[in-house]
Amino acid sequence: MKFFPQSIRWRVQLWYVLLLAVIVTSLLVAFYRNQREIKYQVIDRELTDPITRILPQVDKRPQPPQRNRRLPRPGPGPGLGPGDDFERPPDRPQPRREDRELELEKVATELADRGIYVIHWTRRGEVSFASEDVPGASQVRPEVESGGTERITKRTMDGFREVIHTGGPGGVLILGKSIMPLEEELSSLAMRLVVVGVAIVGGGFLVGWFLIGRCLKPIERISGAAHRIAAGDLSERIEVGNPGSELGQLSGVLNETFERLERSFEHQVRFTADASHEMRTPISVILAKSQFALNRERSPEKYQECLRTCHESAQHMRALTDALLELSKVDSGEFILRTSKGQLADLVREVMQMIEPLAEEKKVTIDCSLEDLTIDYDEQKIRQALLNLLGNAVKYNREGGTIEVSLKGDRQGVLLTVVDTGPGIAPENLSQLFERFYRVDRARKREGRGGTGLGLAITKAIVEGHGGSVSVTSELGTGTVFEVRLPGRHGSGQPE
């Protein structure tokens, strides 16, 4: 709704208070009705009990005399023989009319002291007796069916509770009592119940506010941390109070997300800085050589040297641009593999032939042990990864060193191993070797044109894109070992 509060705390609080109010109201209303019913039952009992005392006094029919009669004893008893009779005591004498009227006056006086009035009509509709305090509405004789059975009914009229006895020879008898004191007592009880209900709901509101606040405290911490991170503090983390709770698990997931976000942001900043640095060097070389050639007239040899240097710098920039474009496809999800079945050993031999001139220049010997294996792979991408690995093995190898390349299959897939005899890499540098623009310049001496520092990062992206993995081990002064594992079923023979 438009005017319904948007805050989760207020929404939960209002639903909680509404539910509590409904429950408390239902219980208090039920309690009030129960008390009302009990109190009316007490009045009804108070009005019904005197009927047995009043009816004999208002019944004016003459009682038939009862004679003494002798009844046979059903069995022998002490002092009596088998056929003896015993004499029944004479019946109690019937009270006279004057005595009945006096008794009725006495009962009516007792009832009047208790606030109860009495009125009686004969069967002919005549009022035979009425208390002085009978209200006007009760002086009208109720309509009754002639010859009906005796019955007692109850009614509430004009602030009075009445019990009506009808039927039988006694005519119509009404006993009533004012219910104003009872209604005042019930009204006072209702007010007390309202106060109790308001106090319970108010107390429940305060307790609910406190409990809901504690429950939503982690959400407030999450929101605060998210705001500080959005403001630029990427090192901010959410304090996890109870890791086992749902919000604690959510906080843990968000902390992991924030950590990856921070690493990604730092990686992006470093990547941008490194790319700018890499691009600045060849551009500076081209500008310097161009300025050198344009300052004054040079010899043809100097012009050729300048053009050669500019060409090499441009080639380096193109290689760097191609590598950055390839990595941008990986980051954007556009890194698409077009796999097909093929002999991986044939591709390895082709790459070895491509780098053979570079190996001969450094007098590096390449030994290989290749099994003929047929797997699914993207030939262009795997060729690029192999060129990076074998090219680095030649470039960073020592003069006259060796390279061992092996390809074999096992239950886990295909394992390609490249071992060189270069200077090796320090252990603290191995974990960062596949990062973009990372170079181990101190551990390896680069000769000739330097690389872009993106080859191993691209290689890792290609291998992991195939569902494989690449790892490196190295020992200073001995050499470095790269292992590439590709998954999938494989077989021997020609490609299928």
Contacts in CASP RR format, 6 or more apart in sequence:
PFRMAT RR
TARGET T0000
AUTHOR 0000-0000-0000
METHOD contacts of the structure
MODEL  1
MKFFPQSIRWRVQLWYVLLLAVIVTSLLVAFYRNQREIKYQVIDRELTDP
ITRILPQVDKRPQPPQRNRRLPRPGPGPGLGPGDDFERPPDRPQPRREDR
ELELEKVATELADRGIYVIHWTRRGEVSFASEDVPGASQVRPEVESGGTE
RITKRTMDGFREVIHTGGPGGVLILGKSIMPLEEELSSLAMRLVVVGVAI
VGGGFLVGWFLIGRCLKPIERISGAAHRIAAGDLSERIEVGNPGSELGQL
SGVLNETFERLERSFEHQVRFTADASHEMRTPISVILAKSQFALNRERSP
EKYQECLRTCHESAQHMRALTDALLELSKVDSGEFILRTSKGQLADLVRE
VMQMIEPLAEEKKVTIDCSLEDLTIDYDEQKIRQALLNLLGNAVKYNREG
GTIEVSLKGDRQGVLLTVVDTGPGIAPENLSQLFERFYRVDRARKREGRG
GTGLGLAITKAIVEGHGGSVSVTSELGTGTVFEVRLPGRHGSGQPE
4 11 0 8 1.000
5 11 0 8 1.000
5 14 0 8 1.000
8 216 0 8 1.000
8 219 0 8 1.000
9 212 0 8 1.000
9 213 0 8 1.000
9 216 0 8 1.000
12 212 0 8 1.000
13 205 0 8 1.000
13 208 0 8 1.000
13 209 0 8 1.000
13 212 0 8 1.000
16 208 0 8 1.000
16 212 0 8 1.000
17 201 0 8 1.000
17 202 0 8 1.000
17 204 0 8 1.000
17 205 0 8 1.000
20 200 0 8 1.000
20 201 0 8 1.000
20 204 0 8 1.000
20 205 0 8 1.000
21 201 0 8 1.000
24 197 0 8 1.000
24 200 0 8 1.000
24 201 0 8 1.000
25 197 0 8 1.000
28 193 0 8 1.000
28 194 0 8 1.000
28 196 0 8 1.000
28 197 0 8 1.000
31 193 0 8 1.000
32 186 0 8 1.000
32 189 0 8 1.000
32 190 0 8 1.000
32 193 0 8 1.000
35 186 0 8 1.000
35 189 0 8 1.000
36 186 0 8 1.000
39 182 0 8 1.000
39 185 0 8 1.000
39 186 0 8 1.000
40 161 0 8 1.000
40 182 0 8 1.000
43 161 0 8 1.000
43 177 0 8 1.000
43 179 0 8 1.000
43 182 0 8 1.000
44 154 0 8 1.000
44 161 0 8 1.000
44 163 0 8 1.000
46 114 0 8 1.000
46 116 0 8 1.000
46 177 0 8 1.000
47 116 0 8 1.000
47 161 0 8 1.000
47 162 0 8 1.000
47 163 0 8 1.000
47 175 0 8 1.000
47 176 0 8 1.000
47 177 0 8 1.000
48 152 0 8 1.000
48 163 0 8 1.000
48 175 0 8 1.000
50 107 0 8 1.000
50 111 0 8 1.000
50 116 0 8 1.000
50 118 0 8 1.000
50 175 0 8 1.000
51 152 0 8 1.000
51 163 0 8 1.000
51 165 0 8 1.000
51 173 0 8 1.000
51 175 0 8 1.000
53 107 0 8 1.000
54 104 0 8 1.000
54 107 0 8 1.000
54 118 0 8 1.000
54 120 0 8 1.000
54 173 0 8 1.000
54 175 0 8 1.000
55 165 0 8 1.000
55 170 0 8 1.000
55 173 0 8 1.000
56 100 0 8 1.000
57 100 0 8 1.000
57 101 0 8 1.000
57 103 0 8 1.000
57 104 0 8 1.000
57 107 0 8 1.000
58 100 0 8 1.000
58 104 0 8 1.000
58 120 0 8 1.000
58 128 0 8 1.000
58 129 0 8 1.000
58 170 0 8 1.000
58 171 0 8 1.000
58 173 0 8 1.000
59 169 0 8 1.000
59 170 0 8 1.000
60 97 0 8 1.000
60 122 0 8 1.000
60 128 0 8 1.000
61 169 0 8 1.000
63 94 0 8 1.000
66 91 0 8 1.000
68 87 0 8 1.000
68 88 0 8 1.000
68 90 0 8 1.000
69 88 0 8 1.000
70 85 0 8 1.000
70 86 0 8 1.000
70 87 0 8 1.000
70 88 0 8 1.000
71 85 0 8 1.000
71 86 0 8 1.000
71 88 0 8 1.000
72 83 0 8 1.000
72 85 0 8 1.000
73 80 0 8 1.000
73 83 0 8 1.000
73 84 0 8 1.000
73 85 0 8 1.000
73 86 0 8 1.000
75 82 0 8 1.000
76 82 0 8 1.000
80 86 0 8 1.000
95 103 0 8 1.000
104 129 0 8 1.000
107 118 0 8 1.000
108 118 0 8 1.000
108 129 0 8 1.000
108 131 0 8 1.000
111 117 0 8 1.000
111 118 0 8 1.000
111 131 0 8 1.000
111 175 0 8 1.000
112 131 0 8 1.000
112 132 0 8 1.000
112 133 0 8 1.000
114 177 0 8 1.000
115 133 0 8 1.000
115 177 0 8 1.000
115 178 0 8 1.000
116 175 0 8 1.000
116 176 0 8 1.000
116 177 0 8 1.000
117 131 0 8 1.000
117 133 0 8 1.000
117 134 0 8 1.000
117 135 0 8 1.000
117 138 0 8 1.000
117 175 0 8 1.000
117 176 0 8 1.000
117 177 0 8 1.000
118 129 0 8 1.000
118 130 0 8 1.000
118 131 0 8 1.000
118 134 0 8 1.000
118 173 0 8 1.000
118 174 0 8 1.000
118 175 0 8 1.000
118 176 0 8 1.000
119 127 0 8 1.000
119 129 0 8 1.000
119 130 0 8 1.000
119 131 0 8 1.000
119 134 0 8 1.000
119 138 0 8 1.000
119 139 0 8 1.000
119 173 0 8 1.000
119 174 0 8 1.000
120 127 0 8 1.000
120 128 0 8 1.000
120 129 0 8 1.000
120 130 0 8 1.000
120 170 0 8 1.000
120 171 0 8 1.000
120 172 0 8 1.000
120 173 0 8 1.000
120 174 0 8 1.000
121 127 0 8 1.000
121 128 0 8 1.000
121 141 0 8 1.000
121 171 0 8 1.000
121 172 0 8 1.000
121 173 0 8 1.000
122 128 0 8 1.000
122 170 0 8 1.000
122 171 0 8 1.000
123 146 0 8 1.000
123 168 0 8 1.000
123 169 0 8 1.000
123 170 0 8 1.000
123 171 0 8 1.000
125 141 0 8 1.000
125 171 0 8 1.000
125 172 0 8 1.000
127 139 0 8 1.000
127 141 0 8 1.000
130 139 0 8 1.000
135 158 0 8 1.000
135 160 0 8 1.000
137 157 0 8 1.000
137 158 0 8 1.000
137 160 0 8 1.000
138 157 0 8 1.000
138 160 0 8 1.000
138 162 0 8 1.000
138 174 0 8 1.000
138 176 0 8 1.000
141 172 0 8 1.000
142 164 0 8 1.000
142 166 0 8 1.000
142 172 0 8 1.000
142 174 0 8 1.000
144 166 0 8 1.000
144 167 0 8 1.000
144 171 0 8 1.000
144 172 0 8 1.000
147 167 0 8 1.000
147 168 0 8 1.000
148 166 0 8 1.000
148 167 0 8 1.000
148 168 0 8 1.000
149 167 0 8 1.000
149 168 0 8 1.000
150 165 0 8 1.000
150 166 0 8 1.000
150 167 0 8 1.000
150 168 0 8 1.000
151 165 0 8 1.000
151 166 0 8 1.000
151 167 0 8 1.000
152 163 0 8 1.000
152 164 0 8 1.000
152 165 0 8 1.000
152 166 0 8 1.000
153 163 0 8 1.000
153 164 0 8 1.000
153 166 0 8 1.000
154 161 0 8 1.000
154 162 0 8 1.000
154 163 0 8 1.000
154 164 0 8 1.000
155 161 0 8 1.000
155 162 0 8 1.000
155 164 0 8 1.000
156 162 0 8 1.000
156 179 0 8 1.000
159 178 0 8 1.000
159 179 0 8 1.000
159 180 0 8 1.000
159 183 0 8 1.000
160 176 0 8 1.000
160 177 0 8 1.000
160 178 0 8 1.000
160 179 0 8 1.000
161 176 0 8 1.000
161 177 0 8 1.000
161 178 0 8 1.000
161 179 0 8 1.000
161 182 0 8 1.000
162 174 0 8 1.000
162 175 0 8 1.000
162 176 0 8 1.000
162 177 0 8 1.000
163 174 0 8 1.000
163 175 0 8 1.000
163 176 0 8 1.000
164 172 0 8 1.000
164 173 0 8 1.000
164 174 0 8 1.000
165 172 0 8 1.000
165 173 0 8 1.000
165 174 0 8 1.000
166 172 0 8 1.000
166 173 0 8 1.000
218 238 0 8 1.000
218 241 0 8 1.000
218 245 0 8 1.000
218 247 0 8 1.000
218 248 0 8 1.000
218 250 0 8 1.000
218 251 0 8 1.000
219 247 0 8 1.000
221 238 0 8 1.000
221 239 0 8 1.000
221 251 0 8 1.000
222 238 0 8 1.000
222 247 0 8 1.000
222 250 0 8 1.000
222 251 0 8 1.000
222 254 0 8 1.000
225 236 0 8 1.000
225 237 0 8 1.000
225 238 0 8 1.000
225 254 0 8 1.000
225 258 0 8 1.000
226 254 0 8 1.000
228 236 0 8 1.000
229 236 0 8 1.000
229 258 0 8 1.000
229 261 0 8 1.000
234 258 0 8 1.000
234 261 0 8 1.000
234 262 0 8 1.000
234 265 0 8 1.000
234 266 0 8 1.000
235 262 0 8 1.000
236 258 0 8 1.000
237 255 0 8 1.000
237 258 0 8 1.000
237 259 0 8 1.000
238 251 0 8 1.000
238 252 0 8 1.000
238 254 0 8 1.000
238 255 0 8 1.000
238 258 0 8 1.000
239 251 0 8 1.000
240 248 0 8 1.000
240 251 0 8 1.000
240 252 0 8 1.000
240 255 0 8 1.000
241 248 0 8 1.000
241 251 0 8 1.000
242 248 0 8 1.000
243 249 0 8 1.000
243 251 0 8 1.000
243 252 0 8 1.000
267 435 0 8 1.000
267 436 0 8 1.000
270 437 0 8 1.000
271 436 0 8 1.000
271 437 0 8 1.000
274 436 0 8 1.000
274 437 0 8 1.000
275 320 0 8 1.000
275 324 0 8 1.000
275 437 0 8 1.000
277 437 0 8 1.000
278 320 0 8 1.000
278 437 0 8 1.000
278 452 0 8 1.000
278 453 0 8 1.000
279 317 0 8 1.000
279 320 0 8 1.000
281 313 0 8 1.000
282 313 0 8 1.000
282 314 0 8 1.000
282 316 0 8 1.000
282 317 0 8 1.000
282 320 0 8 1.000
283 313 0 8 1.000
283 317 0 8 1.000
285 309 0 8 1.000
285 310 0 8 1.000
285 313 0 8 1.000
286 309 0 8 1.000
286 310 0 8 1.000
286 313 0 8 1.000
286 314 0 8 1.000
289 306 0 8 1.000
289 309 0 8 1.000
289 310 0 8 1.000
289 313 0 8 1.000
290 306 0 8 1.000
290 310 0 8 1.000
292 298 0 8 1.000
292 302 0 8 1.000
292 306 0 8 1.000
293 302 0 8 1.000
293 303 0 8 1.000
293 306 0 8 1.000
298 306 0 8 1.000
312 449 0 8 1.000
316 449 0 8 1.000
316 450 0 8 1.000
316 451 0 8 1.000
316 452 0 8 1.000
319 451 0 8 1.000
319 452 0 8 1.000
320 452 0 8 1.000
320 454 0 8 1.000
323 452 0 8 1.000
323 453 0 8 1.000
323 454 0 8 1.000
323 455 0 8 1.000
323 458 0 8 1.000
324 454 0 8 1.000
326 458 0 8 1.000
326 461 0 8 1.000
327 436 0 8 1.000
327 454 0 8 1.000
327 457 0 8 1.000
327 458 0 8 1.000
327 461 0 8 1.000
329 335 0 8 1.000
329 336 0 8 1.000
330 458 0 8 1.000
330 461 0 8 1.000
335 461 0 8 1.000
335 465 0 8 1.000
337 378 0 8 1.000
337 381 0 8 1.000
337 465 0 8 1.000
337 466 0 8 1.000
338 378 0 8 1.000
338 380 0 8 1.000
339 376 0 8 1.000
339 377 0 8 1.000
339 378 0 8 1.000
339 466 0 8 1.000
340 376 0 8 1.000
340 377 0 8 1.000
340 378 0 8 1.000
340 379 0 8 1.000
341 374 0 8 1.000
341 375 0 8 1.000
341 376 0 8 1.000
341 495 0 8 1.000
341 496 0 8 1.000
342 374 0 8 1.000
342 375 0 8 1.000
342 376 0 8 1.000
342 377 0 8 1.000
342 379 0 8 1.000
342 495 0 8 1.000
343 372 0 8 1.000
343 373 0 8 1.000
343 374 0 8 1.000
343 493 0 8 1.000
343 494 0 8 1.000
343 495 0 8 1.000
344 373 0 8 1.000
344 374 0 8 1.000
344 375 0 8 1.000
344 377 0 8 1.000
344 382 0 8 1.000
344 407 0 8 1.000
344 414 0 8 1.000
344 416 0 8 1.000
344 486 0 8 1.000
345 370 0 8 1.000
345 371 0 8 1.000
345 372 0 8 1.000
345 373 0 8 1.000
345 407 0 8 1.000
347 379 0 8 1.000
347 382 0 8 1.000
347 383 0 8 1.000
347 386 0 8 1.000
348 368 0 8 1.000
348 370 0 8 1.000
348 386 0 8 1.000
348 405 0 8 1.000
348 407 0 8 1.000
348 416 0 8 1.000
349 368 0 8 1.000
349 370 0 8 1.000
350 383 0 8 1.000
351 383 0 8 1.000
351 386 0 8 1.000
351 387 0 8 1.000
351 390 0 8 1.000
352 366 0 8 1.000
352 368 0 8 1.000
352 390 0 8 1.000
352 405 0 8 1.000
354 387 0 8 1.000
355 387 0 8 1.000
355 390 0 8 1.000
355 391 0 8 1.000
355 394 0 8 1.000
356 366 0 8 1.000
358 391 0 8 1.000
358 394 0 8 1.000
358 395 0 8 1.000
359 365 0 8 1.000
359 366 0 8 1.000
359 394 0 8 1.000
359 403 0 8 1.000
362 394 0 8 1.000
362 397 0 8 1.000
362 399 0 8 1.000
362 400 0 8 1.000
362 401 0 8 1.000
363 399 0 8 1.000
363 400 0 8 1.000
363 401 0 8 1.000
364 394 0 8 1.000
364 397 0 8 1.000
364 400 0 8 1.000
364 401 0 8 1.000
364 402 0 8 1.000
364 403 0 8 1.000
365 400 0 8 1.000
365 401 0 8 1.000
365 402 0 8 1.000
365 403 0 8 1.000
366 402 0 8 1.000
366 403 0 8 1.000
366 405 0 8 1.000
367 402 0 8 1.000
367 403 0 8 1.000
367 404 0 8 1.000
367 405 0 8 1.000
368 404 0 8 1.000
368 405 0 8 1.000
368 406 0 8 1.000
368 407 0 8 1.000
369 404 0 8 1.000
369 405 0 8 1.000
369 406 0 8 1.000
369 407 0 8 1.000
369 408 0 8 1.000
370 405 0 8 1.000
370 406 0 8 1.000
370 407 0 8 1.000
371 407 0 8 1.000
371 408 0 8 1.000
371 409 0 8 1.000
371 492 0 8 1.000
372 492 0 8 1.000
372 493 0 8 1.000
373 407 0 8 1.000
373 408 0 8 1.000
373 409 0 8 1.000
373 414 0 8 1.000
373 490 0 8 1.000
373 491 0 8 1.000
373 492 0 8 1.000
374 490 0 8 1.000
374 491 0 8 1.000
374 492 0 8 1.000
374 493 0 8 1.000
374 494 0 8 1.000
374 495 0 8 1.000
374 496 0 8 1.000
375 413 0 8 1.000
375 414 0 8 1.000
375 486 0 8 1.000
375 488 0 8 1.000
375 489 0 8 1.000
375 490 0 8 1.000
375 491 0 8 1.000
376 488 0 8 1.000
377 466 0 8 1.000
377 486 0 8 1.000
378 462 0 8 1.000
378 466 0 8 1.000
381 462 0 8 1.000
381 466 0 8 1.000
382 462 0 8 1.000
382 466 0 8 1.000
384 458 0 8 1.000
384 459 0 8 1.000
384 462 0 8 1.000
385 458 0 8 1.000
385 459 0 8 1.000
385 462 0 8 1.000
385 463 0 8 1.000
385 484 0 8 1.000
386 416 0 8 1.000
388 455 0 8 1.000
388 456 0 8 1.000
388 458 0 8 1.000
388 459 0 8 1.000
389 418 0 8 1.000
389 459 0 8 1.000
389 482 0 8 1.000
389 484 0 8 1.000
390 403 0 8 1.000
390 405 0 8 1.000
390 418 0 8 1.000
392 455 0 8 1.000
392 456 0 8 1.000
393 403 0 8 1.000
393 418 0 8 1.000
393 419 0 8 1.000
393 420 0 8 1.000
393 480 0 8 1.000
393 482 0 8 1.000
394 403 0 8 1.000
394 420 0 8 1.000
395 446 0 8 1.000
395 447 0 8 1.000
396 420 0 8 1.000
396 422 0 8 1.000
396 423 0 8 1.000
396 444 0 8 1.000
396 445 0 8 1.000
396 446 0 8 1.000
396 480 0 8 1.000
397 403 0 8 1.000
397 420 0 8 1.000
397 421 0 8 1.000
397 422 0 8 1.000
398 421 0 8 1.000
398 422 0 8 1.000
398 423 0 8 1.000
401 420 0 8 1.000
401 421 0 8 1.000
401 422 0 8 1.000
402 420 0 8 1.000
402 421 0 8 1.000
403 418 0 8 1.000
403 419 0 8 1.000
403 420 0 8 1.000
403 421 0 8 1.000
404 417 0 8 1.000
404 418 0 8 1.000
404 419 0 8 1.000
405 416 0 8 1.000
405 417 0 8 1.000
405 418 0 8 1.000
405 419 0 8 1.000
406 415 0 8 1.000
406 416 0 8 1.000
406 417 0 8 1.000
407 414 0 8 1.000
407 415 0 8 1.000
407 416 0 8 1.000
407 417 0 8 1.000
408 414 0 8 1.000
408 415 0 8 1.000
409 415 0 8 1.000
409 490 0 8 1.000
412 485 0 8 1.000
412 487 0 8 1.000
413 485 0 8 1.000
413 486 0 8 1.000
413 487 0 8 1.000
413 488 0 8 1.000
413 489 0 8 1.000
413 490 0 8 1.000
414 485 0 8 1.000
414 486 0 8 1.000
414 487 0 8 1.000
414 488 0 8 1.000
414 490 0 8 1.000
415 483 0 8 1.000
415 484 0 8 1.000
415 485 0 8 1.000
416 483 0 8 1.000
416 484 0 8 1.000
416 485 0 8 1.000
416 486 0 8 1.000
417 481 0 8 1.000
417 482 0 8 1.000
417 483 0 8 1.000
417 484 0 8 1.000
418 481 0 8 1.000
418 482 0 8 1.000
418 484 0 8 1.000
419 479 0 8 1.000
419 480 0 8 1.000
419 481 0 8 1.000
419 482 0 8 1.000
420 479 0 8 1.000
420 480 0 8 1.000
421 478 0 8 1.000
421 479 0 8 1.000
422 444 0 8 1.000
422 477 0 8 1.000
422 478 0 8 1.000
422 479 0 8 1.000
422 480 0 8 1.000
423 443 0 8 1.000
423 444 0 8 1.000
423 445 0 8 1.000
423 476 0 8 1.000
423 477 0 8 1.000
423 479 0 8 1.000
424 443 0 8 1.000
424 444 0 8 1.000
424 474 0 8 1.000
424 475 0 8 1.000
424 476 0 8 1.000
424 477 0 8 1.000
424 478 0 8 1.000
424 479 0 8 1.000
424 480 0 8 1.000
425 433 0 8 1.000
425 440 0 8 1.000
425 443 0 8 1.000
425 444 0 8 1.000
425 472 0 8 1.000
425 474 0 8 1.000
425 476 0 8 1.000
425 480 0 8 1.000
426 440 0 8 1.000
426 443 0 8 1.000
426 474 0 8 1.000
426 476 0 8 1.000
427 474 0 8 1.000
429 440 0 8 1.000
429 443 0 8 1.000
430 472 0 8 1.000
430 473 0 8 1.000
430 474 0 8 1.000
432 438 0 8 1.000
433 440 0 8 1.000
433 456 0 8 1.000
433 472 0 8 1.000
434 456 0 8 1.000
434 457 0 8 1.000
434 459 0 8 1.000
434 460 0 8 1.000
434 470 0 8 1.000
434 472 0 8 1.000
435 457 0 8 1.000
436 453 0 8 1.000
436 454 0 8 1.000
436 457 0 8 1.000
437 452 0 8 1.000
437 453 0 8 1.000
437 454 0 8 1.000
438 453 0 8 1.000
439 446 0 8 1.000
439 453 0 8 1.000
443 476 0 8 1.000
459 470 0 8 1.000
460 470 0 8 1.000
463 469 0 8 1.000
463 470 0 8 1.000
463 484 0 8 1.000
463 486 0 8 1.000
464 470 0 8 1.000
466 486 0 8 1.000
466 487 0 8 1.000
467 486 0 8 1.000
467 487 0 8 1.000
468 484 0 8 1.000
468 485 0 8 1.000
468 486 0 8 1.000
468 487 0 8 1.000
469 484 0 8 1.000
469 485 0 8 1.000
470 482 0 8 1.000
470 483 0 8 1.000
470 484 0 8 1.000
470 485 0 8 1.000
471 482 0 8 1.000
471 483 0 8 1.000
472 480 0 8 1.000
472 481 0 8 1.000
472 482 0 8 1.000
472 483 0 8 1.000
473 480 0 8 1.000
473 481 0 8 1.000
473 483 0 8 1.000
474 480 0 8 1.000
474 481 0 8 1.000
END
